[in-house]
Amino acid sequence: MSILSVSNIEAHYGDLQALFGISLSIDPGQVHSVIGANGAGKSTLLKVIAGNLPASSGEVTYQNKKINNQSAHERVKSGISLVPEGRRIFSSLTVEENLKVGAFTKRAGHWNLKTLKELYPLLADRWNRIGFYCSGGELQMLAIGRALMANPDLLLIDEASLGLAPVVVAQVYASLSEITKQGTAVLLVEQDVHQALRASSTTSVLLEGKVVMEGSSSSLTIPSIKDAYFGVGASNGLD
């Protein structure tokens, strides 16, 4: 049974249509990656699911309940957490204080300050560091940790590896298996095709606001994905 299902989602920024009939579903404990070039609509899709942008049409169903009319705050309380592009932590607060902000819903679950120290030992060593002085890798771990403090059943991560050193990217992606072990589903937006395919069980490829390819990550090929990125041969999709 899917924890999340989006069906025929369309979305607009004013008169500009950004999404065209997007559909996908995610099961509990699954990682689903959404890949595509800049402007493909990946971040817009996450905003619609998180409640930060209303869908113009279509349905968002979470745990068998239609949530189109729920506010972003209500969705967090129900178990949907977003790690936004750019991380957006509170730069004047310490690592510990930023994490505590994420616990405002008081949802019960595995994640707390102790378990997050175990998940990200690098953060444990920076516990009292002001956010302004954190590196890009520290900020990404902090943003994910803050989202986990709400003990979500669905974690949305926008651009997990953008601008990070390879060693940090490896640490961030290694943490996903620990997160999904708790039953949390992850919807991952990523531009790095190789990372996305390795981390996920299913993948959707977006082009200009439309799904042009989808399937199990192990069955999608890099050449066909690259063609889909640029609208070449997208109808073939799989080997």
C-alpha positions as CSV (number, residue, x, y, z in Angstrom):
1,M,0.0,0.0,0.0
2,S,1.4,3.4,-1.0
3,I,2.2,6.0,1.6
4,L,2.0,8.7,-1.1
5,S,0.2,8.9,-4.4
6,V,0.0,11.9,-6.7
7,S,-2.3,11.7,-9.6
8,N,-2.5,14.0,-12.6
9,I,-1.0,16.9,-10.7
10,E,-0.8,20.2,-12.5
11,A,0.7,23.4,-11.0
12,H,1.1,27.0,-12.0
13,Y,3.2,30.0,-11.0
14,G,0.7,32.7,-12.0
15,D,0.0,32.2,-15.7
16,L,3.0,29.9,-16.1
17,Q,2.2,26.2,-16.0
18,A,5.0,24.3,-14.3
19,L,3.6,20.7,-14.0
20,F,1.6,18.8,-16.5
21,G,-0.3,15.7,-15.3
22,I,2.4,14.3,-12.9
23,S,1.6,10.9,-11.3
24,L,3.7,8.7,-9.1
25,S,3.5,6.7,-5.9
26,I,5.8,5.7,-3.1
27,D,5.6,2.8,-0.6
28,P,6.7,2.9,3.0
29,G,10.5,2.6,3.4
30,Q,11.1,3.1,-0.3
31,V,13.4,5.7,-1.9
32,H,11.9,7.1,-5.1
33,S,14.1,9.5,-7.1
34,V,13.0,12.3,-9.4
35,I,15.6,13.5,-11.8
36,G,15.7,16.0,-14.6
37,A,17.5,19.1,-15.8
38,N,17.1,22.6,-14.2
39,G,13.6,23.8,-14.8
40,A,12.1,20.3,-15.2
41,G,9.7,20.9,-12.4
42,K,11.3,18.7,-9.7
43,S,11.3,21.3,-6.9
44,T,7.8,22.4,-7.9
45,L,6.6,18.8,-7.4
46,L,8.0,18.7,-3.9
47,K,6.4,22.1,-3.1
48,V,3.0,20.7,-4.1
49,I,3.4,17.6,-2.0
50,A,4.7,19.6,1.0
51,G,1.8,22.1,0.7
52,N,3.9,25.1,-0.1
53,L,2.3,25.4,-3.6
54,P,-1.3,24.5,-4.3
55,A,-2.0,22.0,-7.1
56,S,-4.0,23.6,-9.9
57,S,-5.6,20.2,-10.5
58,G,-5.1,16.5,-9.6
59,E,-4.9,14.8,-6.3
60,V,-2.3,14.3,-3.6
61,T,-3.1,11.3,-1.4
62,Y,-1.1,10.6,1.7
63,Q,-1.8,7.5,3.8
64,N,-5.1,7.0,1.9
65,K,-6.3,10.5,2.7
66,K,-6.6,13.3,0.1
67,I,-4.6,16.2,1.5
68,N,-5.0,18.9,-1.3
69,N,-6.6,21.2,1.2
70,Q,-4.2,20.7,4.0
71,S,-1.8,23.5,4.9
72,A,2.0,22.9,4.9
73,H,1.9,23.0,8.7
74,E,-0.8,20.4,8.9
75,R,1.2,18.1,6.5
76,V,4.2,18.3,8.8
77,K,2.1,17.4,11.7
78,S,0.7,14.4,9.8
79,G,4.2,13.2,9.0
80,I,5.5,14.9,5.8
81,S,8.9,16.7,6.1
82,L,10.7,18.7,3.5
83,V,14.4,19.4,3.2
84,P,14.4,22.4,0.9
85,E,16.9,23.3,-1.7
86,G,19.4,25.7,-0.2
87,R,18.9,24.0,3.3
88,R,17.4,27.2,4.8
89,I,18.6,26.6,8.4
90,F,18.6,29.4,11.0
91,S,22.1,30.8,10.6
92,S,22.0,32.6,14.0
93,L,21.2,29.4,15.9
94,T,23.5,26.6,16.9
95,V,23.4,23.1,15.4
96,E,21.5,21.8,18.4
97,E,19.1,24.7,18.4
98,N,18.3,24.2,14.7
99,L,17.5,20.6,15.4
100,K,15.3,21.4,18.3
101,V,13.2,23.7,16.0
102,G,12.4,20.6,13.9
103,A,10.8,18.8,16.9
104,F,8.0,21.3,17.3
105,T,5.3,18.8,16.2
106,K,6.3,16.5,19.0
107,R,5.6,13.4,16.9
108,A,6.7,10.2,18.5
109,G,9.4,8.2,16.8
110,H,13.0,7.0,16.5
111,W,14.6,10.4,15.8
112,N,15.8,12.6,18.6
113,L,19.0,14.5,19.4
114,K,20.8,11.3,20.5
115,T,19.9,9.2,17.4
116,L,20.8,12.1,15.1
117,K,24.2,12.3,16.7
118,E,24.6,8.7,15.8
119,L,23.4,9.2,12.3
120,Y,25.6,12.2,11.6
121,P,28.8,12.0,13.8
122,L,30.1,15.1,12.0
123,L,27.2,17.2,13.5
124,A,27.9,15.7,16.9
125,D,31.3,17.3,16.7
126,R,29.7,20.7,15.8
127,W,26.9,20.7,18.3
128,N,27.5,24.2,19.6
129,R,28.6,25.7,16.2
130,I,26.5,28.6,14.9
131,G,24.8,27.8,11.7
132,F,26.4,30.7,9.9
133,Y,29.8,29.0,10.3
134,C,28.8,25.5,9.2
135,S,30.2,24.1,5.9
136,G,27.9,23.1,3.0
137,G,28.1,19.5,4.0
138,E,27.3,20.3,7.7
139,L,24.4,22.4,6.6
140,Q,22.9,19.6,4.4
141,M,23.2,17.1,7.3
142,L,21.7,19.7,9.6
143,A,18.8,20.3,7.2
144,I,18.0,16.6,6.9
145,G,18.4,16.2,10.7
146,R,16.0,19.0,11.4
147,A,13.4,17.4,9.1
148,L,13.9,14.1,10.8
149,M,13.3,15.6,14.2
150,A,9.6,15.8,13.2
151,N,9.8,11.9,12.9
152,P,8.2,11.9,9.4
153,D,6.7,9.0,7.6
154,L,7.6,10.7,4.3
155,L,10.8,12.7,3.8
156,L,11.2,15.0,0.8
157,I,14.8,15.9,0.0
158,D,15.4,18.6,-2.7
159,E,18.8,18.4,-4.3
160,A,20.6,16.2,-1.8
161,S,24.1,16.5,-3.3
162,L,24.1,20.0,-4.9
163,G,27.4,21.8,-4.3
164,L,28.8,19.2,-1.9
165,A,32.2,17.5,-2.0
166,P,32.1,13.8,-3.0
167,V,33.1,12.6,0.5
168,V,30.2,14.5,2.0
169,V,27.8,13.3,-0.7
170,A,28.7,9.7,0.2
171,Q,27.9,10.3,3.8
172,V,24.6,11.9,3.1
173,Y,23.6,9.0,0.8
174,A,24.8,6.4,3.2
175,S,22.4,7.9,5.8
176,L,19.4,7.2,3.6
177,S,19.5,3.4,4.3
178,E,19.4,4.2,8.1
179,I,16.4,6.5,7.5
180,T,14.4,4.0,5.5
181,K,15.1,1.3,8.0
182,Q,12.7,3.1,10.3
183,G,10.0,2.8,7.7
184,T,10.3,6.3,6.4
185,A,9.7,6.7,2.7
186,V,12.1,9.2,0.9
187,L,11.2,11.2,-2.2
188,L,14.5,12.4,-3.5
189,V,15.1,15.1,-6.1
190,E,18.5,14.9,-7.6
191,Q,20.5,16.1,-10.7
192,D,23.2,13.5,-10.2
193,V,21.8,10.6,-12.2
194,H,24.3,8.0,-10.9
195,Q,23.7,8.9,-7.3
196,A,19.9,8.9,-7.8
197,L,19.8,5.5,-9.4
198,R,22.1,3.9,-6.8
199,A,20.1,5.3,-3.9
200,S,16.5,4.6,-5.1
201,S,14.4,1.6,-6.0
202,T,12.2,3.5,-8.5
203,T,12.8,6.6,-10.5
204,S,10.8,9.2,-12.5
205,V,12.5,11.5,-15.1
206,L,10.9,14.9,-15.6
207,L,11.2,17.1,-18.7
208,E,9.5,20.5,-18.9
209,G,7.0,19.5,-16.2
210,K,6.1,16.1,-17.5
211,V,7.1,12.6,-16.6
212,V,8.9,11.3,-19.7
213,M,10.3,8.1,-18.2
214,E,9.7,6.0,-15.1
215,G,10.5,2.5,-13.8
216,S,12.6,0.6,-11.4
217,S,16.0,2.3,-11.0
218,S,17.9,-0.9,-11.9
219,S,16.1,-1.1,-15.3
220,L,16.8,2.4,-16.4
221,T,19.9,3.0,-18.5
222,I,22.1,6.1,-18.4
223,P,21.9,6.7,-22.2
224,S,18.1,6.5,-22.2
225,I,17.9,8.8,-19.2
226,K,20.2,11.3,-20.9
227,D,18.0,11.2,-24.0
228,A,14.9,11.8,-21.8
229,Y,16.7,14.7,-20.1
230,F,16.8,16.5,-23.5
231,G,13.6,15.2,-25.0
232,V,15.4,12.7,-27.4
233,G,13.8,9.3,-27.7
234,A,12.0,9.7,-24.4
235,S,9.2,7.4,-25.5
236,N,11.5,4.4,-25.5
237,G,12.7,4.7,-22.0
238,L,14.0,1.2,-21.1
239,D,16.2,-1.4,-22.7
